[in-house]
Amino acid sequence: MRLLIADKLHPRAIEELRALPVEVVYEPELTREGLETSLPKVGILVVRSTEVSQKALDGAKQLNLIVRAGTETTTIDVREASRRGIYVANCPGKNASAVAELVLGLLVCLDRRIPDAVQSLREGRWERAQFSRAEGLFGKTIGIAGLGAIGREVASRARAFGLIPIAWSRALSVARANELGVGHATSLEDLAQKSDILSVHLVNNERTRGVVSARIFDALPKKAMFVNLARHELVDYAALRHAVETRGLRAAVDVYPDEPRGTKAFASELFQPSPSGGFVYGTPHIAASTDQAQLAIATETVRVVRSFLLEGSVPNVVNVSQGSAARFQLVIRMLDKVGTFANVLAVLKRHGINVEEVTNTVFEGGVAACAKLRALSRPSEACLSEIRAFEEVLHVDVVTLPNLA
């Protein structure tokens, strides 16, 4: 089997992957278009930011597994992969510490204007009076939109700065917020109204796209701070700029629309001076780019691939159904002989029984096995009689499964 790494990956991970029973091909500069012609003989694909389109999957007849060396899978056509029976897995939470560290670093920069002070000194000026004006972070409220792995790390580090964390997400209950030691907001607008600082850590999907709108910026107090290190699609950047110009918003962002790939020129009106006292600091999409984070993500990528190859399981899989429509389970004890299981399945097929899930356990000594087959409909007595008639079948039971829908 061939494994294609279509983005940069930590060298240690590449070395570990080469030790597995798979041919490793490392092409970190592949583009979306290049990937579309590179997948025909690939069994496992590892990507970070390279887009995996439907067209790429059209030619990927041998592809079994796609691993996103990161958290979100929005650059992968997961629906098409599911249609083709291709596993899609990710590496959630492995960059959380790196992102949280940059959040707090940028907050200190916004308050103390560190980049401007450094630039002033580099240009030969001593402007102590100007850069001595700072409010301080201690005692302020930080609103965290999205309390996944990154949001929780931000909350933890915020407490060390004397900040008071409150949070909102659609899945966050009051009880869960209390358990995590954060305040609870009933909506994103409610969170903004209660916050001196708003930091966004939401997943990008159809429900969250553009959720940080002008209404949210208007709900923040004047001269508030705003941080977006998640996805640019979450935020209305025109509304962000307007808040900077009219409300003195101090913002820090790491993600932008139309980001260039590689080292290129990049210009944005976001960074233009504002008479309101508001301003924007930016970093070039580096939130997760620490050596620690990249090694952690790469190590998790190796774990996923190794588990798939050697154990047949896929950790962190995102496109396998969590629920089953099966209503009956056949428990079949039988001799572990060639063809026994195949004969059972042939009978079920003949009687039109659709099997949703199968597990098979071989007992010590290799003489007997027990198969558990979850089916949509109950096999008839005629079907069961045919299965029991096989000399290798020891016993058959049918269990009615609870309806958990």
Residue pairs with C-beta under 8 A, 6 or more apart in sequence:
1 21
1 22
1 23
1 43
1 44
1 62
1 64
1 309
2 22
2 23
2 25
2 41
2 42
2 43
2 44
2 62
3 17
3 20
3 22
3 23
3 24
3 25
3 42
3 43
3 44
3 45
3 46
3 305
4 25
4 27
4 38
4 39
4 42
4 44
4 45
4 46
5 14
5 17
5 24
5 25
5 26
5 27
5 28
5 46
6 27
6 28
6 30
6 35
6 38
6 45
6 46
6 47
6 50
7 28
7 30
7 46
7 47
7 48
7 49
7 50
7 69
8 28
8 48
9 26
9 28
9 46
9 48
9 69
9 298
9 301
10 294
10 295
10 297
10 298
10 299
12 295
12 298
12 299
13 295
13 298
13 299
13 301
13 302
14 24
14 26
16 302
17 24
17 302
17 305
18 24
20 305
20 306
20 309
20 310
21 309
22 43
22 44
22 305
22 309
25 42
27 34
27 38
30 38
30 50
31 50
32 50
32 51
32 52
32 53
32 56
35 47
35 50
35 51
35 52
35 53
35 56
36 53
36 55
36 56
36 59
37 59
39 45
39 56
39 57
39 59
39 60
39 63
40 59
40 60
40 61
40 62
41 62
42 60
42 62
42 63
43 62
43 63
43 64
43 65
44 63
44 64
44 65
44 66
44 67
44 305
44 308
45 52
45 60
45 63
45 65
45 66
45 67
46 66
46 67
46 69
46 301
46 305
47 66
47 67
47 68
47 69
47 75
47 76
48 68
48 69
48 70
49 70
49 75
50 75
51 75
51 76
52 66
52 75
52 76
52 77
52 81
53 77
54 77
54 80
57 63
57 77
57 80
57 81
57 84
57 86
60 84
60 86
63 84
63 86
64 86
64 87
64 308
65 86
65 87
65 88
65 89
65 304
65 305
65 308
65 314
66 76
66 81
66 86
66 87
66 88
66 89
67 89
67 90
67 91
67 301
67 304
67 305
68 75
68 76
68 88
68 89
68 90
68 91
69 91
69 297
69 298
69 300
69 301
70 90
70 91
70 95
70 288
70 297
71 90
71 91
71 92
71 93
71 94
71 95
71 149
72 90
72 203
72 204
72 231
73 88
73 90
73 318
74 204
74 205
74 231
76 88
78 88
78 318
78 319
81 87
81 88
81 319
82 88
82 319
87 308
87 314
87 317
87 319
87 320
88 317
88 318
88 319
89 304
89 314
89 315
89 316
89 317
89 318
90 316
90 318
91 296
91 297
91 300
91 301
91 304
91 316
92 148
92 149
92 316
93 148
93 149
93 150
94 293
94 296
94 297
94 299
94 300
95 150
95 287
95 288
95 293
95 296
95 297
96 149
96 150
96 152
96 153
97 153
97 292
97 293
98 287
98 288
98 289
98 290
98 292
98 293
99 150
99 153
99 154
99 201
99 229
99 287
99 288
99 293
100 150
100 153
100 154
100 156
100 157
101 157
101 290
102 229
102 254
102 283
102 286
102 287
103 154
103 157
103 199
103 227
103 229
104 154
104 157
104 158
104 161
106 227
106 229
106 252
106 281
106 283
107 137
107 142
107 161
107 197
107 225
107 227
107 252
108 114
108 137
109 115
109 252
109 281
110 225
110 250
110 251
110 252
110 281
111 134
111 135
111 136
111 137
111 225
112 131
112 134
113 131
113 134
115 281
116 131
117 127
117 131
120 126
120 127
120 130
120 131
137 161
137 162
137 163
138 161
138 162
138 163
139 162
139 163
139 164
140 163
140 164
140 196
140 197
141 163
141 164
141 165
141 166
141 183
141 194
141 195
141 196
141 197
142 154
142 155
142 158
142 163
142 164
142 165
142 166
142 195
142 196
142 197
142 198
142 199
143 166
143 167
143 168
143 185
143 191
143 192
143 194
143 195
143 197
143 198
143 199
144 151
144 154
144 155
144 158
144 165
144 166
144 167
144 168
144 182
144 199
144 201
145 151
145 167
145 168
145 169
145 188
145 191
145 198
145 199
145 200
145 201
145 202
145 212
146 167
146 169
146 200
146 201
146 202
146 203
146 230
147 155
147 167
147 168
147 169
147 172
147 177
147 180
147 182
147 201
148 169
148 201
148 203
150 201
150 230
151 167
151 169
151 201
152 180
154 165
154 199
154 201
155 165
155 167
155 180
155 181
155 182
158 164
158 165
159 165
159 181
163 197
164 183
165 181
165 182
165 183
166 182
166 183
166 184
166 185
166 191
166 194
166 195
167 177
167 180
167 182
167 183
167 184
167 185
167 191
168 184
168 185
168 186
168 187
168 188
168 190
168 191
169 202
170 207
172 184
173 184
174 184
177 183
177 184
178 184
183 194
185 191
185 194
188 211
188 212
188 216
189 215
189 216
189 219
191 198
192 198
192 216
192 217
192 219
192 220
193 219
193 220
195 220
195 224
196 221
196 224
196 225
197 224
197 225
197 226
197 227
198 216
198 220
198 224
198 225
198 226
198 227
199 226
199 227
199 228
199 229
200 212
200 226
200 227
200 228
200 229
200 230
200 234
200 235
201 229
201 230
202 208
202 211
202 230
202 231
202 234
204 230
204 231
204 233
204 234
208 233
208 234
209 233
209 234
210 233
210 234
210 235
210 236
211 234
212 228
212 234
212 235
212 236
212 239
212 240
213 236
213 239
214 236
214 239
214 242
214 243
217 226
217 239
217 240
217 242
217 243
217 247
217 249
218 243
218 247
220 226
220 243
220 247
220 249
222 247
222 248
223 247
223 248
223 249
223 250
223 277
223 278
224 247
224 249
224 250
225 249
225 250
225 251
225 252
226 240
226 243
226 249
226 250
226 251
226 252
227 251
227 252
227 253
228 234
228 235
228 251
228 252
228 253
228 254
228 255
229 253
229 254
229 255
229 287
230 255
231 255
232 253
232 255
232 256
232 257
232 259
235 253
237 256
237 257
237 270
240 249
240 251
240 253
240 270
240 280
241 269
241 270
241 280
243 249
243 251
243 278
244 250
244 251
244 270
244 274
244 276
244 278
244 279
244 280
245 274
245 275
245 276
245 278
246 276
247 276
247 278
248 274
248 276
248 277
248 278
249 278
250 278
250 279
250 280
251 270
251 278
251 279
251 280
251 281
252 280
252 281
252 282
252 283
253 270
253 280
253 281
253 282
253 283
254 282
254 283
254 284
254 285
254 286
254 287
255 285
256 266
256 268
256 270
256 282
256 285
259 266
259 285
260 266
266 284
268 282
270 280
270 282
271 279
271 280
271 282
273 279
288 294
288 297
300 316
303 315
304 314
304 315
304 316
307 313
307 314
307 315
308 314
314 320
323 404
323 405
324 356
324 357
324 374
325 356
325 376
326 356
326 357
326 374
326 375
326 376
326 401
327 375
327 376
327 377
327 378
327 400
327 401
327 403
328 374
328 375
328 376
328 377
328 378
328 379
328 398
328 399
328 400
328 401
329 372
329 373
329 374
329 375
329 398
329 399
329 401
330 371
330 372
330 373
330 375
330 379
330 396
330 397
330 398
330 399
331 370
331 371
331 372
331 396
331 397
331 398
331 399
332 344
332 370
332 371
332 372
332 373
332 387
332 393
332 395
332 396
332 397
333 368
333 369
333 370
333 393
333 394
333 395
333 396
334 340
334 341
334 344
334 368
334 369
334 370
334 371
334 390
334 392
334 393
334 394
335 367
335 368
335 369
335 392
335 393
335 394
336 362
336 363
336 366
336 367
336 368
336 369
337 392
340 390
340 392
340 393
341 360
341 369
341 371
343 390
343 392
344 371
344 387
344 390
344 393
345 355
347 383
347 386
347 387
348 355
348 373
348 375
348 379
348 383
348 387
351 379
351 380
351 382
351 383
351 386
352 377
353 375
353 376
353 377
353 379
353 383
354 375
354 376
354 377
355 373
355 374
355 375
356 374
356 375
356 376
357 372
357 373
357 374
358 371
358 372
358 373
358 374
359 371
359 372
360 369
360 370
360 371
360 372
361 369
361 370
361 371
362 368
362 369
363 369
363 370
368 394
374 401
378 398
378 400
379 387
379 398
384 396
384 398
387 393
387 396
388 396
